[in-house]
């Protein structure tokens, strides 16, 4: 029973280390274009996406305050997209494009 608790504790502390490392089948691997795009975007720091999202929120607030509501809505909708792109970028850095 004690070894089971230790194993669970280990898995909770290091979840990435316990993930299976099976290689995907050839038909499920990323193409050359996707892989090259991911290699280039992996060079972008993860916090760049966060600060870009915060900037779009600030720009939207500024546009709203000067009476440009339609433009404010447009710019404000960039924030979730930037945050999702940042999450994807982080996943690629941690797990690789093919999950290997």
N, C-alpha and C positions, 0 to 999 in steps of 0.2 A: 504494500500500500504506500509505503514511504517513497519507493522509487517512482511510483506513478505520479505522486505530487511533485517530485523533483523534475520529472520529464515535462509535466504540464507547466511548471514554473519556468523551465528552460525555454519551452516553446513560446511562452508569453513574453519573455525578455528578448528573444531573438527570432521573431516570426519569419524573417526573410531566410534565415539559415535553415529552417525546417521545410521550406518549399521544395517540391520535387524539381529536379533539374533535367527533366526529359527534353530531348530535342524535338521540335515540331517536325511533322512530316514535310517533305519537300513541297507538296502542293499547298501547305499552309504558311510557308515562309514569306517574308516581305519581299517585294520586288526591289530591283536595283534603285529605282527612283526614290521610293519611300525610304529605303535604307540610307541613301545619300542625303536626303532632306533631314532625316533624324540625326545623322552624324553632324550636320552643320548646325541645326537648332540646339543640339546638346551643348554647344559652346556658349549659348546664351545663359547667363546666370539666372537661377530660378526667381530671385527677388525682382528681376527686371519686369516679369509679368505682373507681380504683385503691385509694384510701384506704378506701372502703366495703368492698372485697373483703378488704383487710388487717384491717379491723375485724371482719368476719364470721369470719375465721380466728381472731382473738384471742378473740372471744366463744365460738366453738366449743371452743377450748382451755380456756377458763374453765369452760364447762358440763361438759366432760369431767372436769375436775379435781374438780368438786364432785359428781360421780356422776350427772349427768343425760346419759347416753350417747345416748339417742334424740333429745333436743333438740339435743345437740352435732352429731349427724349432719345433722339438718335445717338448722341454721344454717350448718354448714360447707359445705353444698352450694350456698350462695348465691354463694360466691366465684367459681366459674367463670362463672356467669350474669352477675355484675356485670362481670367482665373482658370477656366477649363484648359486652355492651352498651356498654362503654367503647370497644372497637374499632369497633363500628358507628358510634357517635357521632363518633369521629375520622374515619372514612371519609366520613361525610356532610359534616363540616366541610371536608375536603380536596377532595372530588370533587363534592359536591352530590347531591341525591336522585336526579336523573336522569342522573348521570354526565357532566354538561356542564361 
